[in-house]
Amino acid sequence: MEWLAHRAYYAQDGAPFDRAALGKIPPDRYAALIPRLAPGSALLASGGPLARIWEVHQDDYVGDPAVDLNAGCDHIVIFRPRWRVEVRALSVGEYCFFTGALRAQTLGELIESACDSDPEFDPSAALARWIECGALAL
């Protein structure tokens, strides 16, 4: 994970999300869009709580530093949206979505596979969250 964070930190800057360009695309063509992860982004599945370990070791972390090492499998995305590397835990659906994005699948395919893998996956909320934080571009 540390090596992936290092690579993300030194990756080239990605283009900011262009809402105006998205507004020019007819909604019936959204399913054919191919989302991409920010440059230098990586996915990692782990047998332990890597996102929590990363979180409690950040300089600005405030709170209980306890980490439950028996918390189970963690799926994470590592990216650098604004000059600072982020490590975030993903739901099963989000991990499936991002894995497909790395393979350049269409938005329609990504949403279908994410919903199939995780009945709790909310495509609208997930897309808004990941576009807003800079991990995903369309």
Backbone torsions as a table, in degrees:
resi	resn	phi	psi	omega
1	MET	NA	-40.2	-180.0
2	GLU	-61.1	-41.2	179.4
3	TRP	-65.1	-40.4	177.8
4	LEU	-64.9	-37.3	176.3
5	ALA	-65.7	-40.6	177.3
6	HIS	-61.1	-45.7	179.0
7	ARG	-63.2	-40.1	179.2
8	ALA	-64.5	-40.3	-178.4
9	TYR	-60.4	-40.2	-176.3
10	TYR	-94.8	6.1	179.5
11	ALA	-69.8	156.2	176.2
12	GLN	-63.5	156.6	177.6
13	ASP	-72.8	140.9	176.3
14	GLY	-89.5	159.2	176.2
15	ALA	-70.1	139.2	177.6
16	PRO	-65.0	154.0	179.7
17	PHE	-62.4	129.6	-175.8
18	ASP	-103.0	94.3	-179.3
19	ARG	-65.0	-33.8	179.7
20	ALA	-64.4	-41.1	178.8
21	ALA	-64.7	-40.6	178.0
22	LEU	-63.0	-37.4	179.4
23	GLY	-64.1	-21.1	179.8
24	LYS	-85.3	-9.4	-179.7
25	ILE	-92.0	128.2	177.8
26	PRO	-62.1	136.8	-178.4
27	PRO	-54.1	-29.2	-179.9
28	ASP	-71.9	-5.3	177.6
29	ARG	-103.7	-2.2	-178.3
30	TYR	-57.6	-39.8	-176.5
31	ALA	-61.4	-22.9	-178.9
32	ALA	-89.1	-7.1	179.0
33	LEU	-64.6	151.9	178.5
34	ILE	-117.1	98.0	178.3
35	PRO	-65.9	153.8	177.3
36	ARG	-135.8	153.4	176.0
37	LEU	-83.1	155.7	177.4
38	ALA	-58.5	149.7	178.6
39	PRO	-54.2	138.7	178.7
40	GLY	81.0	-0.7	-179.1
41	SER	-69.7	152.3	178.3
42	ALA	-146.9	155.5	175.3
43	LEU	-114.5	149.0	-179.9
44	LEU	-149.7	132.6	172.4
45	ALA	-106.0	134.2	-174.7
46	SER	-134.4	154.5	176.0
47	GLY	-82.6	-2.2	-177.7
48	GLY	-132.7	176.8	-175.1
49	PRO	-84.0	65.4	-175.6
50	LEU	-61.3	-39.8	-179.3
51	ALA	-61.6	-41.6	179.1
52	ARG	-67.3	-41.0	177.9
53	ILE	-61.6	-44.4	177.7
54	TRP	-60.1	-47.9	-176.9
55	GLU	-56.3	-49.9	-174.6
56	VAL	-73.4	-11.5	179.1
57	HIS	-101.1	10.7	176.7
58	GLN	-84.2	146.0	-176.2
59	ASP	-57.6	-33.5	-176.0
60	ASP	-95.5	9.3	-179.0
61	TYR	-70.6	133.4	175.7
62	VAL	-128.8	130.5	179.3
63	GLY	138.1	-169.1	-178.9
64	ASP	-71.2	121.6	-178.1
65	PRO	-84.5	5.0	-177.5
66	ALA	-63.9	140.3	177.4
67	VAL	-127.7	124.9	176.6
68	ASP	-84.8	102.4	-177.7
69	LEU	-69.7	-9.0	176.7
70	ASN	-101.3	18.0	-175.8
71	ALA	-69.0	-14.2	176.7
72	GLY	98.8	-168.4	-174.5
73	CYS	-65.3	142.1	178.3
74	ASP	-125.4	130.8	171.7
75	HIS	-108.5	127.4	-175.6
76	ILE	-132.5	157.3	169.3
77	VAL	-118.1	139.1	179.0
78	ILE	-118.8	126.1	-177.7
79	PHE	-155.3	167.5	179.0
80	ARG	-131.1	95.3	-177.3
81	PRO	-81.4	-40.5	-173.4
82	ARG	-142.0	65.0	176.6
83	TRP	65.5	14.1	176.5
84	ARG	-143.6	129.3	-179.1
85	VAL	-69.3	137.9	176.2
86	GLU	-116.3	140.8	172.0
87	VAL	-125.4	117.4	-176.1
88	ARG	-127.9	139.1	175.0
89	ALA	-71.7	145.4	179.7
90	LEU	-120.2	147.3	169.8
91	SER	-72.9	169.4	178.1
92	VAL	-59.7	-42.5	179.3
93	GLY	-64.1	-42.2	178.8
94	GLU	-64.7	-41.2	178.7
95	TYR	-62.6	-42.4	177.5
96	CYS	-62.4	-43.5	179.1
97	PHE	-60.3	-50.5	-178.3
98	PHE	-66.4	-35.7	177.5
99	THR	-61.8	-42.8	176.7
100	GLY	-66.4	-35.3	177.9
101	ALA	-64.0	-36.2	176.3
102	LEU	-64.5	-25.8	178.8
103	ARG	-92.4	8.1	178.3
104	ALA	61.6	38.2	174.6
105	GLN	-77.9	159.6	180.0
106	THR	-74.7	160.8	179.4
107	LEU	-58.6	-40.5	177.8
108	GLY	-60.3	-44.5	178.9
109	GLU	-65.6	-40.2	-179.2
110	LEU	-63.6	-45.4	-179.1
111	ILE	-65.2	-43.2	-179.9
112	GLU	-61.4	-47.6	-178.1
113	SER	-69.3	-35.7	178.3
114	ALA	-66.0	-42.5	178.9
115	CYS	-67.6	-36.0	177.2
116	ASP	-65.5	-37.1	-176.9
117	SER	-82.0	-21.1	-174.7
118	ASP	-147.9	100.9	-178.8
119	PRO	-60.6	-18.6	179.5
120	GLU	-86.0	-6.6	-176.9
121	PHE	-64.8	126.2	178.1
122	ASP	-111.6	101.5	-174.5
123	PRO	-58.0	-42.5	-177.8
124	SER	-62.7	-47.4	-179.7
125	ALA	-66.1	-41.8	-178.8
126	ALA	-64.5	-46.7	179.7
127	LEU	-60.9	-45.8	-179.9
128	ALA	-61.0	-44.3	-178.0
129	ARG	-64.2	-47.1	-174.8
130	TRP	-75.4	-29.5	173.8
131	ILE	-71.5	-43.7	-179.2
132	GLU	-61.0	-40.5	-177.1
133	CYS	-84.1	-4.7	174.3
134	GLY	90.8	10.1	-179.6
135	ALA	-85.1	-21.6	-171.5
136	LEU	-133.2	139.6	174.7
137	ALA	-130.3	154.8	177.9
138	LEU	-112.5	NA	NA
